[in-house]
């Protein structure tokens, strides 16, 4: 009986000792115990509003084991998904033909591409943000005898330019024609180009989300004034950016874009048609091929006149048997008072 009383007494003594020291932790190699909680000085003052609860502040990002998605929790009890960029960087889209600062690293011939390709532009985890919302100043296509592979969106120098879609920066460099140029590759295989920037604010390898500022607008490179030159390309081939968005409204035309191979020709421009009309014209493969042949024939028939000393636009029109208005219509944006020797003028 005395033995059991002694054991009970030892247990009670141990419990009391544990109760006294349960808020203490032993430093390794030390006999001294210290509290495991932080002691706040009496004169410490926090700044009110440093963490605003219930205002939509992001408080945590969780890996939901989905692979490509992460879950972002906010303090107003809402949440949303974002792309898991760390995993995406190993995706073939961001590995194959990934050549930093090359304006075009692709080598596939045009006829090797599918006649039509459905491209998802946005989904529940991504969005579109217009890189510079304004009326298009100069459109896609042939311009003064040269290919103009994007749209020109006028802006003031220093205006913020943002990424149109989520993606990874493949190029951030200076180019003689584009000036300060940023190229972003997107998960759907498209690449977007942002040219003539006065300042680049994203580097090769950076992951950006739609709406992230990547630079400031300007007039660097081959440019006649401040504007954003914006291109959309697939496998290195440019197509009219107006197929995917209305830049004056700042809106996508549709969430899923059907890219026809015929659109990748420099003479193929966006035509405002309903989805039904568009499918009726281009839907069948035979019609897509016929459209490619028509564009190629029109391109082959185009003739240009090279400006010589003493030429004026009126003189050139008379030599070609055309009216001055007809020549002006064939060469949109041309300044009749600023012709230069060697300049190419379209005459049919």
Secondary structure as the mmCIF struct_conf table of DSSP 4:
data_model
#
loop_
_struct_conf.conf_type_id
_struct_conf.id
_struct_conf.beg_label_comp_id
_struct_conf.beg_label_asym_id
_struct_conf.beg_label_seq_id
_struct_conf.end_label_comp_id
_struct_conf.end_label_asym_id
_struct_conf.end_label_seq_id
HELX_RH_AL_P HELX_RH_AL_P1 UNK A 2 UNK A 21
TURN_TY1_P TURN_TY1_P1 UNK A 22 UNK A 23
STRN STRN1 UNK A 24 UNK A 26
HELX_LH_PP_P HELX_LH_PP_P1 UNK A 27 UNK A 27
TURN_TY1_P TURN_TY1_P2 UNK A 28 UNK A 29
BEND BEND1 UNK A 31 UNK A 31
STRN STRN2 UNK A 33 UNK A 35
BEND BEND2 UNK A 36 UNK A 37
HELX_LH_PP_P HELX_LH_PP_P2 UNK A 38 UNK A 41
TURN_TY1_P TURN_TY1_P3 UNK A 42 UNK A 43
HELX_LH_PP_P HELX_LH_PP_P3 UNK A 46 UNK A 47
TURN_TY1_P TURN_TY1_P4 UNK A 48 UNK A 49
BEND BEND3 UNK A 50 UNK A 51
TURN_TY1_P TURN_TY1_P5 UNK A 53 UNK A 54
BEND BEND4 UNK A 55 UNK A 55
STRN STRN3 UNK A 58 UNK A 63
BEND BEND5 UNK A 65 UNK A 65
BEND BEND6 UNK A 67 UNK A 68
STRN STRN4 UNK A 69 UNK A 74
TURN_TY1_P TURN_TY1_P6 UNK A 75 UNK A 76
BEND BEND7 UNK A 77 UNK A 77
STRN STRN5 UNK A 79 UNK A 83
HELX_RH_AL_P HELX_RH_AL_P2 UNK A 85 UNK A 88
TURN_TY1_P TURN_TY1_P7 UNK A 89 UNK A 90
BEND BEND8 UNK A 91 UNK A 91
HELX_RH_3T_P HELX_RH_3T_P1 UNK A 92 UNK A 94
TURN_TY1_P TURN_TY1_P8 UNK A 95 UNK A 97
TURN_TY1_P TURN_TY1_P9 UNK A 100 UNK A 101
BEND BEND9 UNK A 103 UNK A 103
HELX_RH_3T_P HELX_RH_3T_P2 UNK A 110 UNK A 112
BEND BEND10 UNK A 113 UNK A 113
BEND BEND11 UNK A 115 UNK A 115
STRN STRN6 UNK A 116 UNK A 120
TURN_TY1_P TURN_TY1_P10 UNK A 124 UNK A 125
BEND BEND12 UNK A 131 UNK A 132
BEND BEND13 UNK A 134 UNK A 134
STRN STRN7 UNK A 136 UNK A 138
BEND BEND14 UNK A 140 UNK A 140
STRN STRN8 UNK A 141 UNK A 143
TURN_TY1_P TURN_TY1_P11 UNK A 144 UNK A 145
STRN STRN9 UNK A 146 UNK A 148
BEND BEND15 UNK A 150 UNK A 150
STRN STRN10 UNK A 151 UNK A 154
TURN_TY1_P TURN_TY1_P12 UNK A 157 UNK A 158
STRN STRN11 UNK A 160 UNK A 162
BEND BEND16 UNK A 164 UNK A 166
STRN STRN12 UNK A 167 UNK A 175
TURN_TY1_P TURN_TY1_P13 UNK A 176 UNK A 178
STRN STRN13 UNK A 179 UNK A 185
TURN_TY1_P TURN_TY1_P14 UNK A 187 UNK A 188
BEND BEND17 UNK A 189 UNK A 189
STRN STRN14 UNK A 190 UNK A 197
BEND BEND18 UNK A 198 UNK A 198
STRN STRN15 UNK A 199 UNK A 200
TURN_TY1_P TURN_TY1_P15 UNK A 204 UNK A 205
STRN STRN16 UNK A 207 UNK A 208
TURN_TY1_P TURN_TY1_P16 UNK A 210 UNK A 211
STRN STRN17 UNK A 213 UNK A 216
STRN STRN18 UNK A 218 UNK A 218
BEND BEND19 UNK A 221 UNK A 222
BEND BEND20 UNK A 224 UNK A 226
STRN STRN19 UNK A 227 UNK A 234
TURN_TY1_P TURN_TY1_P17 UNK A 235 UNK A 236
STRN STRN20 UNK A 237 UNK A 239
HELX_RH_3T_P HELX_RH_3T_P3 UNK A 241 UNK A 243
TURN_TY1_P TURN_TY1_P18 UNK A 244 UNK A 244
STRN STRN21 UNK A 245 UNK A 246
TURN_TY1_P TURN_TY1_P19 UNK A 247 UNK A 250
STRN STRN22 UNK A 251 UNK A 252
BEND BEND21 UNK A 253 UNK A 253
BEND BEND22 UNK A 255 UNK A 255
STRN STRN23 UNK A 256 UNK A 260
HELX_RH_3T_P HELX_RH_3T_P4 UNK A 261 UNK A 264
BEND BEND23 UNK A 265 UNK A 265
TURN_TY1_P TURN_TY1_P20 UNK A 266 UNK A 267
HELX_RH_AL_P HELX_RH_AL_P3 UNK A 275 UNK A 282
BEND BEND24 UNK A 284 UNK A 284
HELX_RH_AL_P HELX_RH_AL_P4 UNK A 285 UNK A 301
STRN STRN24 UNK A 304 UNK A 306
TURN_TY1_P TURN_TY1_P21 UNK A 309 UNK A 310
HELX_RH_AL_P HELX_RH_AL_P5 UNK A 313 UNK A 319
TURN_TY1_P TURN_TY1_P22 UNK A 320 UNK A 321
HELX_RH_AL_P HELX_RH_AL_P6 UNK A 324 UNK A 330
BEND BEND25 UNK A 331 UNK A 331
TURN_TY1_P TURN_TY1_P23 UNK A 332 UNK A 333
TURN_TY1_P TURN_TY1_P24 UNK A 336 UNK A 337
TURN_TY1_P TURN_TY1_P25 UNK A 341 UNK A 342
STRN STRN25 UNK A 344 UNK A 346
#
